Amino acid sequence: MSPRNPAAASAPPRVLDIRPSAAFRAGHLPGAVGRPVTSPPPGASATEHFNAAVPSIFLPPREVPLLVVADDGALATALAAHLEGRGRVPVTGCTPADLPPGALAERGDAGRHLWEPPAFLAAHADLLPPPALGPVLDLACGSGRAAVWLAARGYRVTAVDWQPEALAFGRLLAADLGVEVAWVAADLRDPGARGKPRPRRSSGRRGRGAPSPALRVRYLTRVIFRVSRSVAPSTSTMYSPDPTRAPLASRPSQLTDWGPAPNSWSARTATRRPLGV
């Protein structure tokens, strides 16, 4: 399987340390993330066991190399093979004995994670207003990486998607980081659902009725763009167009800022103005 991002595949591997928490705190590879995983119980499905122990939402992008560290070499190899079977390349399993002497030099709880927010959002986060100005409305949020990433940075986030399974992944991610996100199940293609998303209210000076000053649209469609126009005229909007669709160009006066984006995606920011239509 060819990696989608060759540069990512050539990067140093991320480290998933599945040893018990006490062993991880006593010493682990620099940059490692600890997530204890045990061997499947006798008679249990290894696939189901590993899927529950290591949900894909907690892992880095598929093309990023991953190193699995376990006390039990068979467990490390089995989990590595399972993750490669889920489309990750490459994944390597090892034990502390396979590492150079003194490699487990970092101690304590790392407090980090393997997953990453959408690259365009991380690259253009400086274009968002500060969290104190109000909440974020994340339309078509998918599995919620962007919503949780923003919540961890102090934003009040309402995340909307039509897939309950995707929202369930987002809830897992939020619980793991200890942040709060308001999850809303709604299909924005349904006219009856377009009034459903409401951003969480800010406690700042904008007042009780102030709508969201920051809106992030994951996939740009005409319908979602029409929904985004219902927010306040001062809203900062970040669009991530679906590359399978033609980019929105019929209202260029709305787009005040264009920024480069990785992987042929377009990151745009706009200040919404009343269009009178």
C-alpha positions as a Python dict, from the first residue, in 0.01 Angstrom:
ca = {
    (1, 'M'): (0, 0, 0),
    (2, 'S'): (147, 335, -103),
    (3, 'P'): (134, 609, 158),
    (4, 'R'): (-88, 906, 70),
    (5, 'N'): (177, 1142, 202),
    (6, 'P'): (532, 1017, 132),
    (7, 'A'): (682, 1290, 350),
    (8, 'A'): (480, 1166, 645),
    (9, 'A'): (590, 810, 582),
    (10, 'S'): (957, 914, 594),
    (11, 'A'): (912, 1099, 925),
    (12, 'P'): (1024, 947, 1256),
    (13, 'P'): (763, 706, 1391),
    (14, 'R'): (512, 807, 1652),
    (15, 'V'): (527, 583, 1960),
    (16, 'L'): (232, 403, 2118),
    (17, 'D'): (340, 251, 2448),
    (18, 'I'): (85, -13, 2554),
    (19, 'R'): (261, -127, 2872),
    (20, 'P'): (87, -84, 3210),
    (21, 'S'): (66, 276, 3333),
    (22, 'A'): (320, 218, 3612),
    (23, 'A'): (579, 88, 3365),
    (24, 'F'): (515, 382, 3132),
    (25, 'R'): (561, 634, 3413),
    (26, 'A'): (883, 464, 3520),
    (27, 'G'): (1038, 519, 3178),
    (28, 'H'): (934, 551, 2814),
    (29, 'L'): (1065, 670, 2481),
    (30, 'P'): (1069, 1050, 2441),
    (31, 'G'): (747, 1161, 2276),
    (32, 'A'): (567, 835, 2349),
    (33, 'V'): (197, 818, 2431),
    (34, 'G'): (86, 563, 2689),
    (35, 'R'): (-231, 363, 2637),
    (36, 'P'): (-236, 28, 2823),
    (37, 'V'): (-349, -267, 2613),
    (38, 'T'): (-374, -629, 2722),
    (39, 'S'): (-377, -949, 2522),
    (40, 'P'): (-719, -1069, 2406),
    (41, 'P'): (-886, -1302, 2659),
    (42, 'P'): (-898, -1671, 2560),
    (43, 'G'): (-1174, -1731, 2306),
    (44, 'A'): (-1227, -1358, 2242),
    (45, 'S'): (-1200, -1197, 1901),
    (46, 'A'): (-862, -1029, 1869),
    (47, 'T'): (-1004, -786, 1614),
    (48, 'E'): (-1285, -672, 1843),
    (49, 'H'): (-1053, -656, 2142),
    (50, 'F'): (-794, -437, 1969),
    (51, 'N'): (-1058, -218, 1802),
    (52, 'A'): (-1204, -141, 2145),
    (53, 'A'): (-863, -95, 2312),
    (54, 'V'): (-720, 132, 2041),
    (55, 'P'): (-998, 313, 1850),
    (56, 'S'): (-875, 468, 1528),
    (57, 'I'): (-978, 814, 1650),
    (58, 'F'): (-686, 808, 1897),
    (59, 'L'): (-422, 733, 1633),
    (60, 'P'): (-221, 956, 1396),
    (61, 'P'): (-294, 969, 1022),
    (62, 'R'): (-266, 630, 853),
    (63, 'E'): (51, 714, 661),
    (64, 'V'): (245, 821, 971),
    (65, 'P'): (482, 542, 1088),
    (66, 'L'): (388, 396, 1425),
    (67, 'L'): (599, 205, 1678),
    (68, 'V'): (417, -13, 1932),
    (69, 'V'): (606, -83, 2256),
    (70, 'A'): (491, -365, 2486),
    (71, 'D'): (648, -585, 2752),
    (72, 'D'): (514, -888, 2566),
    (73, 'G'): (669, -917, 2220),
    (74, 'A'): (383, -1134, 2093),
    (75, 'L'): (131, -868, 2199),
    (76, 'A'): (331, -592, 2030),
    (77, 'T'): (353, -795, 1708),
    (78, 'A'): (-16, -886, 1717),
    (79, 'L'): (-131, -526, 1766),
    (80, 'A'): (109, -401, 1498),
    (81, 'A'): (-29, -658, 1253),
    (82, 'H'): (-385, -561, 1349),
    (83, 'L'): (-319, -192, 1286),
    (84, 'E'): (-152, -262, 952),
    (85, 'G'): (-458, -470, 865),
    (86, 'R'): (-664, -156, 924),
    (87, 'G'): (-465, 22, 655),
    (88, 'R'): (-177, 175, 853),
    (89, 'V'): (173, 159, 710),
    (90, 'P'): (417, 93, 851),
    (91, 'V'): (355, -29, 1207),
    (92, 'T'): (634, -200, 1403),
    (93, 'G'): (610, -385, 1734),
    (94, 'C'): (893, -412, 1986),
    (95, 'T'): (975, -460, 2355),
    (96, 'P'): (1202, -250, 2578),
    (97, 'A'): (1468, -519, 2531),
    (98, 'D'): (1475, -439, 2157),
    (99, 'L'): (1560, -75, 2224),
    (100, 'P'): (1909, 72, 2282),
    (101, 'P'): (2022, 94, 2646),
    (102, 'G'): (1884, 405, 2816),
    (103, 'A'): (1623, 464, 2544),
    (104, 'L'): (1340, 483, 2798),
    (105, 'A'): (1471, 813, 2924),
    (106, 'E'): (1148, 1007, 2972),
    (107, 'R'): (949, 960, 3292),
    (108, 'G'): (609, 1049, 3429),
    (109, 'D'): (275, 1099, 3256),
    (110, 'A'): (334, 1253, 2915),
    (111, 'G'): (-8, 1417, 2880),
    (112, 'R'): (9, 1408, 2498),
    (113, 'H'): (-185, 1234, 2223),
    (114, 'L'): (-115, 1067, 1889),
    (115, 'W'): (-408, 1202, 1687),
    (116, 'E'): (-384, 1528, 1496),
    (117, 'P'): (-635, 1799, 1408),
    (118, 'P'): (-703, 1872, 1039),
    (119, 'A'): (-380, 2010, 895),
    (120, 'F'): (-545, 2316, 742),
    (121, 'L'): (-699, 2414, 1076),
    (122, 'A'): (-372, 2384, 1266),
    (123, 'A'): (-192, 2581, 994),
    (124, 'H'): (-448, 2864, 997),
    (125, 'A'): (-553, 2869, 1362),
    (126, 'D'): (-403, 3216, 1397),
    (127, 'L'): (-687, 3345, 1179),
    (128, 'L'): (-949, 3251, 1438),
    (129, 'P'): (-1064, 3508, 1693),
    (130, 'P'): (-971, 3448, 2059),
    (131, 'P'): (-1195, 3208, 2255),
    (132, 'A'): (-1326, 3490, 2474),
    (133, 'L'): (-1520, 3639, 2181),
    (134, 'G'): (-1762, 3350, 2168),
    (135, 'P'): (-1832, 2992, 2061),
    (136, 'V'): (-1735, 2794, 1753),
    (137, 'L'): (-1987, 2621, 1528),
    (138, 'D'): (-1829, 2323, 1347),
    (139, 'L'): (-2051, 2211, 1059),
    (140, 'A'): (-2002, 1862, 913),
    (141, 'C'): (-1760, 1792, 1199),
    (142, 'G'): (-1704, 1425, 1116),
    (143, 'S'): (-1537, 1241, 1401),
    (144, 'G'): (-1469, 1566, 1584),
    (145, 'R'): (-1091, 1606, 1584),
    (146, 'A'): (-1117, 1975, 1500),
    (147, 'A'): (-1394, 2035, 1754),
    (148, 'V'): (-1202, 1865, 2035),
    (149, 'W'): (-876, 2036, 1939),
    (150, 'L'): (-1048, 2375, 1959),
    (151, 'A'): (-1223, 2287, 2286),
    (152, 'A'): (-886, 2195, 2437),
    (153, 'R'): (-772, 2547, 2349),
    (154, 'G'): (-1053, 2710, 2540),
    (155, 'Y'): (-1320, 2749, 2272),
    (156, 'R'): (-1686, 2673, 2340),
    (157, 'V'): (-1771, 2434, 2057),
    (158, 'T'): (-2094, 2305, 1905),
    (159, 'A'): (-2022, 2027, 1653),
    (160, 'V'): (-2279, 1911, 1399),
    (161, 'D'): (-2282, 1600, 1181),
    (162, 'W'): (-2542, 1362, 1042),
    (163, 'Q'): (-2356, 1040, 1132),
    (164, 'P'): (-2414, 915, 1490),
    (165, 'E'): (-2111, 685, 1458),
    (166, 'A'): (-1883, 979, 1382),
    (167, 'L'): (-2023, 1178, 1675),
    (168, 'A'): (-1962, 878, 1901),
    (169, 'F'): (-1593, 890, 1807),
    (170, 'G'): (-1590, 1260, 1886),
    (171, 'R'): (-1737, 1196, 2230),
    (172, 'L'): (-1464, 938, 2296),
    (173, 'L'): (-1197, 1189, 2201),
    (174, 'A'): (-1348, 1466, 2413),
    (175, 'A'): (-1379, 1237, 2715),
    (176, 'D'): (-1018, 1123, 2675),
    (177, 'L'): (-896, 1485, 2684),
    (178, 'G'): (-1145, 1592, 2950),
    (179, 'V'): (-1304, 1868, 2740),
    (180, 'E'): (-1666, 1952, 2672),
    (181, 'V'): (-1822, 1976, 2326),
    (182, 'A'): (-2192, 2007, 2243),
    (183, 'W'): (-2259, 1732, 1986),
    (184, 'V'): (-2561, 1773, 1757),
    (185, 'A'): (-2687, 1502, 1519),
    (186, 'A'): (-2845, 1678, 1220),
    (187, 'D'): (-2840, 1640, 842),
    (188, 'L'): (-2786, 1992, 708),
    (189, 'R'): (-2923, 1883, 369),
    (190, 'D'): (-3262, 1850, 537),
    (191, 'P'): (-3439, 2190, 534),
    (192, 'G'): (-3609, 2103, 862),
    (193, 'A'): (-3274, 2057, 1036),
    (194, 'R'): (-3101, 2376, 929),
    (195, 'G'): (-3231, 2573, 1221),
    (196, 'K'): (-3119, 2308, 1469),
    (197, 'P'): (-2749, 2392, 1517),
    (198, 'R'): (-2710, 2663, 1777),
    (199, 'P'): (-2366, 2761, 1906),
    (200, 'R'): (-2302, 2733, 2278),
    (201, 'R'): (-2344, 3074, 2433),
    (202, 'S'): (-2045, 3275, 2539),
    (203, 'S'): (-2012, 3417, 2888),
    (204, 'G'): (-1827, 3720, 2748),
    (205, 'R'): (-1948, 4073, 2682),
    (206, 'R'): (-2125, 3988, 2359),
    (207, 'G'): (-2432, 3899, 2563),
    (208, 'R'): (-2674, 3616, 2597),
    (209, 'G'): (-2806, 3629, 2241),
    (210, 'A'): (-2473, 3671, 2065),
    (211, 'P'): (-2420, 3411, 1791),
    (212, 'S'): (-2092, 3242, 1718),
    (213, 'P'): (-1806, 3470, 1613),
    (214, 'A'): (-1608, 3173, 1475),
    (215, 'L'): (-1739, 2922, 1226),
    (216, 'R'): (-1548, 2633, 1074),
    (217, 'V'): (-1697, 2442, 785),
    (218, 'R'): (-1533, 2106, 724),
    (219, 'Y'): (-1675, 2021, 382),
    (220, 'L'): (-1796, 2302, 158),
    (221, 'T'): (-2126, 2239, -22),
    (222, 'R'): (-2379, 2493, -138),
    (223, 'V'): (-2621, 2382, 134),
    (224, 'I'): (-2367, 2416, 416),
    (225, 'F'): (-2256, 2753, 284),
    (226, 'R'): (-2617, 2876, 296),
    (227, 'V'): (-2641, 2755, 655),
    (228, 'S'): (-2316, 2936, 742),
    (229, 'R'): (-2463, 3264, 617),
    (230, 'S'): (-2717, 3258, 901),
    (231, 'V'): (-2455, 3352, 1162),
    (232, 'A'): (-2359, 3703, 1267),
    (233, 'P'): (-2222, 3946, 1003),
    (234, 'S'): (-1897, 3975, 1202),
    (235, 'T'): (-1837, 3601, 1199),
    (236, 'S'): (-1493, 3475, 1097),
    (237, 'T'): (-1540, 3176, 869),
    (238, 'M'): (-1287, 2906, 784),
    (239, 'Y'): (-1376, 2683, 491),
    (240, 'S'): (-1223, 2347, 400),
    (241, 'P'): (-1371, 2267, 59),
    (242, 'D'): (-1436, 1912, -52),
    (243, 'P'): (-1178, 1866, -331),
    (244, 'T'): (-1425, 1648, -525),
    (245, 'R'): (-1652, 1952, -575),
    (246, 'A'): (-1597, 2275, -762),
    (247, 'P'): (-1478, 2546, -522),
    (248, 'L'): (-1723, 2819, -437),
    (249, 'A'): (-1642, 3117, -654),
    (250, 'S'): (-1981, 3273, -718),
    (251, 'R'): (-1946, 3519, -429),
    (252, 'P'): (-1579, 3622, -436),
    (253, 'S'): (-1656, 3948, -255),
    (254, 'Q'): (-1710, 3747, 60),
    (255, 'L'): (-1362, 3601, 59),
    (256, 'T'): (-1128, 3855, 213),
    (257, 'D'): (-833, 3633, 290),
    (258, 'W'): (-684, 3344, 95),
    (259, 'G'): (-419, 3125, 247),
    (260, 'P'): (-212, 2836, 111),
    (261, 'A'): (-310, 2495, 236),
    (262, 'P'): (-137, 2156, 236),
    (263, 'N'): (-234, 1861, 18),
    (264, 'S'): (-410, 2069, -248),
    (265, 'W'): (-684, 2177, -8),
    (266, 'S'): (-801, 2536, 10),
    (267, 'A'): (-816, 2719, 340),
    (268, 'R'): (-1017, 3036, 329),
    (269, 'T'): (-1125, 3290, 581),
    (270, 'A'): (-1403, 3537, 530),
    (271, 'T'): (-1589, 3809, 709),
    (272, 'R'): (-1955, 3762, 625),
    (273, 'R'): (-2135, 4063, 491),
    (274, 'P'): (-2514, 4089, 443),
    (275, 'L'): (-2577, 3989, 83),
    (276, 'G'): (-2936, 4097, 52),
    (277, 'V'): (-3028, 3771, -120),
}
